[in-house]
């Protein structure tokens, strides 16, 4: 874990050094480059973790909710049938 953090730290430090070498010392340029670097690292992480986008997540959660409702209905039907059999 420590080695991985060192790699990431070195990557970020190298990026900062390149920025300074290129003369991007204004705060706006520095800030925008910093955000670009962090976004690219975040995107790499998301890709490695195989996470879904927000839209995909919403679609999947709706599917799961529909399936849970169907399961609930089936369980209720099953319980009714079992009660009817026991009464007679």
KOLTILUM-454071 format. One record per atom (N, C-alpha, C): x, y, z; residue number from 1. Coordinates in steps of 0.001 Angstrom, whole numbers, plus 500000, padded with zeros to 6 digits. Atoms other than C-alpha are relative to their C-alpha. Layout:
<recs>
REC / X / Y / Z / NUM
...
</recs>
This chain:
<recs>
REC / 500832 / 498814 / 500000 / 1
REC / 500000 / 500000 / 500000 / 1
REC / 500873 / 501245 / 500000 / 1
REC / 499098 / 498856 / 499898 / 2
REC / 502856 / 502353 / 500876 / 2
REC / 500647 / 500288 / 498657 / 2
REC / 499362 / 499837 / 501304 / 3
REC / 504512 / 501735 / 497506 / 3
REC / 499025 / 500626 / 499018 / 3
REC / 501016 / 499435 / 500875 / 4
REC / 501270 / 502516 / 495691 / 4
REC / 499824 / 501487 / 500270 / 4
REC / 500112 / 498586 / 499651 / 5
REC / 500950 / 505804 / 497577 / 5
REC / 501209 / 500781 / 499532 / 5
REC / 498782 / 499333 / 500462 / 6
REC / 504551 / 506640 / 496740 / 6
REC / 499938 / 500218 / 498496 / 6
REC / 500131 / 499853 / 501450 / 7
REC / 503836 / 506025 / 493045 / 7
REC / 499075 / 501162 / 499668 / 7
REC / 500961 / 498932 / 500247 / 8
REC / 500821 / 508308 / 493137 / 8
REC / 500581 / 501357 / 500373 / 8
REC / 499388 / 498745 / 499576 / 9
REC / 502720 / 510988 / 495046 / 9
REC / 501049 / 500447 / 498989 / 9
REC / 498966 / 499663 / 500972 / 10
REC / 505595 / 510827 / 492603 / 10
REC / 499358 / 500486 / 498708 / 10
REC / 500703 / 499598 / 501220 / 11
REC / 503168 / 511080 / 489682 / 11
REC / 499518 / 501442 / 500115 / 11
REC / 500535 / 498655 / 499806 / 12
REC / 501541 / 514199 / 491110 / 12
REC / 501130 / 501019 / 500085 / 12
REC / 498857 / 499083 / 499896 / 13
REC / 504867 / 515799 / 492005 / 13
REC / 500619 / 500229 / 498631 / 13
REC / 499469 / 499844 / 501356 / 14
REC / 506147 / 515124 / 488483 / 14
REC / 499130 / 500918 / 499160 / 14
REC / 500916 / 499132 / 500736 / 15
REC / 503049 / 516769 / 487032 / 15
REC / 500169 / 501456 / 500421 / 15
REC / 499797 / 498635 / 499514 / 16
REC / 503552 / 519836 / 489232 / 16
REC / 501322 / 500572 / 499480 / 16
REC / 498699 / 499545 / 500487 / 17
REC / 507200 / 520035 / 488230 / 17
REC / 499911 / 500386 / 498526 / 17
REC / 500166 / 499676 / 501416 / 18
REC / 506243 / 519959 / 484549 / 18
REC / 499251 / 501319 / 499829 / 18
REC / 500755 / 498750 / 500079 / 19
REC / 503732 / 522739 / 485127 / 19
REC / 500888 / 501204 / 500275 / 19
REC / 499107 / 498896 / 499649 / 20
REC / 506324 / 524925 / 486770 / 20
REC / 501023 / 500228 / 498903 / 20
REC / 499040 / 499878 / 501093 / 21
REC / 508825 / 524184 / 484006 / 21
REC / 499387 / 500718 / 498804 / 21
REC / 500670 / 499405 / 501148 / 22
REC / 506282 / 525226 / 481404 / 22
REC / 499592 / 501443 / 500265 / 22
REC / 500300 / 498615 / 499690 / 23
REC / 505721 / 528517 / 483186 / 23
REC / 498541 / 500253 / 500335 / 23
REC / 501404 / 499833 / 499623 / 24
REC / 502144 / 527919 / 484231 / 24
REC / 499939 / 500320 / 501488 / 24
REC / 499949 / 499643 / 498593 / 25
REC / 502455 / 529822 / 487461 / 25
REC / 498818 / 500838 / 500450 / 25
REC / 501173 / 499253 / 499543 / 26
REC / 499250 / 531823 / 487465 / 26
REC / 499081 / 499049 / 500758 / 26
REC / 500809 / 500858 / 499135 / 27
REC / 496812 / 530535 / 490051 / 27
REC / 498873 / 499314 / 499232 / 27
REC / 501077 / 500611 / 500769 / 28
REC / 494025 / 529913 / 487516 / 28
REC / 500518 / 498817 / 499193 / 28
REC / 499437 / 501096 / 500783 / 29
REC / 496237 / 527802 / 485268 / 29
REC / 500382 / 498834 / 500903 / 29
REC / 499577 / 501028 / 499057 / 30
REC / 497655 / 525950 / 488227 / 30
REC / 498790 / 499227 / 500530 / 30
REC / 501201 / 500631 / 499470 / 31
REC / 494191 / 525265 / 489654 / 31
REC / 499332 / 499113 / 498958 / 31
REC / 500654 / 500804 / 501039 / 32
REC / 492757 / 524076 / 486347 / 32
REC / 500814 / 498747 / 499690 / 32
REC / 499159 / 501177 / 500240 / 33
REC / 495720 / 521767 / 485762 / 33
REC / 499898 / 499011 / 501146 / 33
REC / 500139 / 500875 / 498832 / 34
REC / 495432 / 520409 / 489286 / 34
REC / 498685 / 499224 / 499916 / 34
REC / 501287 / 500673 / 500131 / 35
REC / 491740 / 519651 / 488732 / 35
REC / 500027 / 498969 / 498875 / 35
REC / 499902 / 500956 / 501110 / 36
REC / 492512 / 517976 / 485401 / 36
REC / 500764 / 498750 / 500421 / 36
REC / 499203 / 501137 / 499537 / 37
REC / 495151 / 515779 / 487020 / 37
REC / 499166 / 499128 / 500947 / 37
REC / 500797 / 500750 / 499030 / 38
REC / 492846 / 514804 / 489875 / 38
REC / 498819 / 499298 / 499338 / 38
REC / 501104 / 500642 / 500719 / 39
REC / 489938 / 514089 / 487515 / 39
REC / 500488 / 498780 / 499238 / 39
REC / 499483 / 501148 / 500741 / 40
REC / 492113 / 511833 / 485385 / 40
REC / 500323 / 498847 / 500939 / 40
REC / 499712 / 501047 / 499010 / 41
REC / 493260 / 509945 / 488482 / 41
REC / 498698 / 499368 / 500501 / 41
REC / 501299 / 500521 / 499565 / 42
REC / 489645 / 509618 / 489639 / 42
REC / 499405 / 499082 / 498937 / 42
REC / 500526 / 500816 / 501091 / 43
REC / 488608 / 508308 / 486227 / 43
REC / 500747 / 498676 / 499888 / 43
REC / 499212 / 501241 / 500001 / 44
REC / 491449 / 505782 / 486308 / 44
REC / 499523 / 499074 / 501101 / 44
REC / 500434 / 500785 / 498851 / 45
REC / 490332 / 504627 / 489741 / 45
REC / 498634 / 499378 / 499745 / 45
REC / 501348 / 500498 / 500288 / 46
REC / 486691 / 504294 / 488669 / 46
REC / 500074 / 498889 / 498963 / 46
REC / 499862 / 501017 / 501028 / 47
REC / 487739 / 502343 / 485597 / 47
REC / 500560 / 498706 / 500586 / 47
REC / 499415 / 501186 / 499382 / 48
REC / 489876 / 499973 / 487663 / 48
REC / 499001 / 499286 / 500901 / 48
REC / 500971 / 500588 / 499079 / 49
REC / 487062 / 499446 / 490176 / 49
REC / 498756 / 499495 / 499273 / 49
REC / 501144 / 500408 / 500825 / 50
REC / 484576 / 498827 / 487335 / 50
REC / 498683 / 500479 / 500606 / 50
REC / 501193 / 499389 / 499440 / 51
REC / 482055 / 501187 / 488920 / 51
REC / 499098 / 500477 / 498870 / 51
REC / 500951 / 499565 / 501017 / 52
REC / 478933 / 502253 / 487078 / 52
REC / 499801 / 501512 / 500085 / 52
REC / 500307 / 498578 / 499990 / 53
REC / 477930 / 505752 / 486103 / 53
REC / 498694 / 500218 / 500765 / 53
REC / 501210 / 499682 / 499248 / 54
REC / 475080 / 507537 / 487860 / 54
REC / 498762 / 499528 / 499247 / 54
REC / 501150 / 500433 / 500805 / 55
REC / 472667 / 506834 / 484984 / 55
REC / 499827 / 498491 / 500052 / 55
REC / 500071 / 501463 / 499945 / 56
REC / 473537 / 503137 / 484938 / 56
REC / 499527 / 499542 / 501372 / 56
REC / 500390 / 500359 / 498642 / 57
REC / 473159 / 502984 / 488711 / 57
REC / 498503 / 500184 / 500202 / 57
REC / 501434 / 499751 / 499850 / 58
REC / 469686 / 504527 / 488562 / 58
REC / 499177 / 498937 / 499288 / 58
REC / 500715 / 501041 / 500746 / 59
REC / 468567 / 502034 / 485896 / 59
REC / 500058 / 498680 / 500759 / 59
REC / 499851 / 501253 / 499258 / 60
REC / 469958 / 499114 / 487879 / 60
REC / 499198 / 500011 / 501295 / 60
REC / 500760 / 499948 / 498744 / 61
REC / 468380 / 500310 / 491130 / 61
REC / 498501 / 499882 / 499735 / 61
REC / 501417 / 500159 / 500350 / 62
REC / 464968 / 500589 / 489406 / 62
REC / 499685 / 498544 / 499691 / 62
REC / 500203 / 501424 / 500294 / 63
REC / 465357 / 497036 / 488105 / 63
REC / 499930 / 499189 / 501283 / 63
REC / 499979 / 500730 / 498726 / 64
REC / 466230 / 495776 / 491569 / 64
REC / 498719 / 500266 / 500777 / 64
REC / 501233 / 499655 / 499298 / 65
REC / 463259 / 497631 / 493056 / 65
REC / 498809 / 499252 / 499402 / 65
REC / 501087 / 500740 / 500654 / 66
REC / 460905 / 496079 / 490479 / 66
REC / 500046 / 498522 / 500355 / 66
REC / 499857 / 501416 / 499653 / 67
REC / 462288 / 492619 / 491186 / 67
REC / 499606 / 499746 / 501451 / 67
REC / 500386 / 500151 / 498600 / 68
REC / 461877 / 493126 / 494936 / 68
REC / 498487 / 500056 / 500152 / 68
REC / 501466 / 499929 / 499947 / 69
REC / 458246 / 494137 / 494387 / 69
REC / 499373 / 498701 / 499511 / 69
REC / 500527 / 501261 / 500531 / 70
REC / 457616 / 491033 / 492278 / 70
REC / 500189 / 498866 / 500995 / 70
REC / 499733 / 501036 / 499000 / 71
REC / 459233 / 488823 / 494905 / 71
REC / 499030 / 500136 / 501164 / 71
REC / 500943 / 499767 / 498903 / 72
REC / 457075 / 490436 / 497602 / 72
REC / 498602 / 499515 / 499653 / 72
REC / 501323 / 500442 / 500436 / 73
REC / 453904 / 489785 / 495593 / 73
REC / 499918 / 498476 / 499957 / 73
REC / 499989 / 501463 / 500067 / 74
REC / 454880 / 486165 / 494971 / 74
REC / 499979 / 499376 / 501392 / 74
REC / 499991 / 500519 / 498635 / 75
REC / 455596 / 485619 / 498661 / 75
REC / 498619 / 500137 / 500641 / 75
REC / 501343 / 499820 / 499458 / 76
REC / 452174 / 487060 / 499567 / 76
REC / 499052 / 498945 / 499443 / 76
REC / 500855 / 501030 / 500614 / 77
REC / 450476 / 484713 / 497073 / 77
REC / 500285 / 498642 / 500610 / 77
REC / 499607 / 501294 / 499425 / 78
REC / 452435 / 481795 / 498469 / 78
REC / 499436 / 499860 / 501416 / 78
REC / 500510 / 500031 / 498627 / 79
REC / 451453 / 482665 / 502043 / 79
REC / 498487 / 499828 / 500017 / 79
REC / 501450 / 500149 / 500073 / 80
REC / 447768 / 482972 / 501055 / 80
REC / 499623 / 498558 / 499682 / 80
REC / 500296 / 501380 / 500382 / 81
REC / 447804 / 479557 / 499397 / 81
REC / 500264 / 499058 / 501164 / 81
REC / 499680 / 500862 / 498871 / 82
REC / 449465 / 477986 / 502430 / 82
REC / 498931 / 500136 / 501077 / 82
REC / 501032 / 499795 / 498992 / 83
REC / 446874 / 479552 / 504786 / 83
REC / 498692 / 499347 / 499582 / 83
REC / 501249 / 500605 / 500488 / 84
REC / 443984 / 478366 / 502587 / 84
REC / 500058 / 498483 / 500148 / 84
REC / 499863 / 501445 / 499872 / 85
REC / 445292 / 474817 / 502609 / 85
REC / 499881 / 499593 / 501455 / 85
REC / 500044 / 500325 / 498579 / 86
REC / 445691 / 474803 / 506398 / 86
REC / 498605 / 500144 / 500575 / 86
REC / 501345 / 499776 / 499474 / 87
REC / 442143 / 476118 / 507000 / 87
REC / 499059 / 498861 / 499643 / 87
REC / 500967 / 501014 / 500401 / 88
REC / 440353 / 473392 / 505056 / 88
REC / 500290 / 498662 / 500561 / 88
</recs>
